[in-house]
């Protein structure tokens, strides 16, 4: 009888350890990862990481690595900072698109930020914005070419997330 109780205790205890490890892994979770190959055969990894903290809640971090070394780590605004904000990344040519969707009620907004690898770094060169209203059939689309390009180190997404088309 003692052996059965000890066996059951070890089984339950081992499951509890597994649960604790899975809880810790939820604190930093890779949302999306993109690999970009440059003309000089350099490998750049762009990642969007979900980070959960007890004080700030869920935030996203844009992490860029080159040759396994961290180049940039930018904390992006959360849904508390911008109403219903959802951020994602997609690969695009020799760069990536940082997509931001936000708003609610009568107004929904999309901002697509186009970054390309040039001169040893990522630079913002174009923003495509969409303003949609649920009861209207027409969306307002604006395209803004950025000159001079903005280095991703100097990029502040909240400056471009306004509630106007």
Buried (B, 14 or more C-beta within 10 A) or exposed (E): EEEEEEEEEEEEEEEEEEEEEEEEEEEEEEBBEBEBEBEEEEEBBBBBBBBEEEEEEEBBBBBBBBEEEEBBEBEBBBBEBBBEBEBEBEEBEBBBBBBBBBBEEEBBBBBBBBBBBBEEBBBBBBBBBBBBBEEEEEEEEEEEEBEEBBBBEEBEBEEBBEEEE
